[in-house]
Amino acid sequence: MASLKVHITFPEEKIQEPIIYNAGKRYNIVTNVRRADVNEKTGWVDLELTGESSEIEAAAEWMKQQGVTVDPIERNIIE
């Protein structure tokens, strides 16, 4: 199993969308919220993604395509 910690920033128009939940359902990964601050206008989440490296990378790319910013907290996927 691999793990990657990321910082996700949500623009106002994406706050109500279940992007993290959908990433976990769509890809074979476990999502673990480590810290978060979300309100009506903006939000961010520090998220740990666990699973196979290829699934983690695909999920992170998919989240970017949904319109959120995904920045690694730790640069490498840890296996």
Buried (B, 14 or more C-beta within 10 A) or exposed (E): EBBBBBBBEBEEEBBEEEBBEBBBEEBEBEBBEEEEEEEEEEBBBBBBBBBBBEBBBBBBEBBEEEEBBBEEEEEEBEE
